[in-house]
Amino acid sequence: MKIGYYAIFNYEEYDRNEEQYGIGIEFPDIPECISCARTEQEALFMAKEVLEFITANMKVNELPKMSELNEIELKYNEKAFYISYNTEDIDLSTFTCY
């Protein structure tokens, strides 16, 4: 089954530890799905990884409805990216929870 949602990349996330800006990643439809990255390429990878991690064990009826792109309000420093994966391609043994 293919699972996909829009991720919002915020390009003004400031990391106080490293004293530099990065990209904050969030999924409006799945609030617990958040991550961050330094580059857009890394952000695309991290967004897919966190989406897989959070949704891989969800039952179909537990998955939230995906918002349409025109329903997502973006700020001047944000972009929306459609992130998806195929559940058959996931090896759940690679995920470790503590």
Number of C-alpha atoms within 10 A of each C-alpha: 9 9 16 16 23 22 27 23 26 19 20 13 17 13 14 8 6 8 8 11 14 20 23 22 25 22 24 17 16 18 8 12 19 18 18 21 20 15 12 14 9 12 20 18 13 17 28 18 16 18 24 22 18 13 18 19 12 11 8 10 7 9 14 12 10 14 13 9 13 7 7 13 12 14 9 8 11 17 15 18 15 14 18 17 17 12 15 9 9 13 9 12 6 7 10 7 4 2
